[in-house]
Amino acid sequence: MDLFINHTNHPSAQWSEEQLQAARQYGDVVDVPFPQIEAGLSEAEVHDMAEAAAGRIAELKPSAVLVQGEFTYSYALIRLLQTAGIRAVAACSERQTIAVLNERQETLKQSVFKFVQFRVYDDG
């Protein structure tokens, strides 16, 4: 069975139908929650977390893994997945800004993100 792993802070249950359909082209969607990365962690500690996640993810033998979140962890994990021959992807969205009035009639800008595609991280 082919799997698409969502390794982000955004559960797939909250995705748009367009994003779910794009993910399902890689396989069944499985959420592997993104860890909490404390700002005070050292580079070595973050790398250790990425190695542990890469091992858990590799055991699932996914077709692709969506990796987005804290940058240094994501970078380490993406490189580890690529070394293991596992495709890592990013979700690409367009930001649409709309103006809304609040209860005091003040104009507020609100951003809405519309999913467009998954893009493979280049290994180089």
Secondary structure, 3 states (H helix, E strand, C coil): CCEEEEECCCCHHHCCHHHHHHHHCCCEEEECCCCCCCCCCCHHHHHHHHHHHHHHHHHCCCCEEEECCCHHHHHHHHHHHHHCCCEEEEEEEEEEEEEEECCCCCEEEEEEEEEEEEEECCCC
